[in-house]
């Protein structure tokens, strides 16, 4: 009986030690920034670079970085990243993407991303209050939403919108002037 109790105790200690060791060896998940006017960029696959508006050069992000309005984010062909908003919204950048954070209010409930090239898949949360908006614009269109999941791809001057949940309002933009085209809503 003593051998059985000792065996059970050794087994329990081994399991507890394994759980503690595993919890310490797992990398921490990126956290959403609670700083005013700041987004978190989480690297999902290498190579991701960022350039703040006040800096001349891009720098590589290893795990995560905090950025503000005016920041530019680039992913290589193999790179992927997530932009994490304080409101819970997530914008996933695919490989070969270059985007700019054009507008960002203090808590991320008003946001505009400029997609220079590549693709963004967005999952919005809590965009329900009056005055809240989330937009992704390219050279020739603007996608505006209030609580949905959608993707925007822009390559070789062609914008493609994929709507996965709810509705997205799309407006054509004149590539020469950057202004919305009257009546160009979809």
ABEGO torsion letter per residue (X at the ends): XAAAAAAAAAAAAAAAAAAAAAAAABBBBBBBBABBGBBBBBBABOBBBBBBAABABBBBBAABBBBBBGBBBBBBAABBBBBBBAAGBBBBBBBGBBBBBABBBAAGABBBBBBABEBBBBBBBGBABBGBBBBBBBAABBBBBBGBBBBBBBBGGBBBBBBABEBBBBBBBBAAAGBBBBGABX
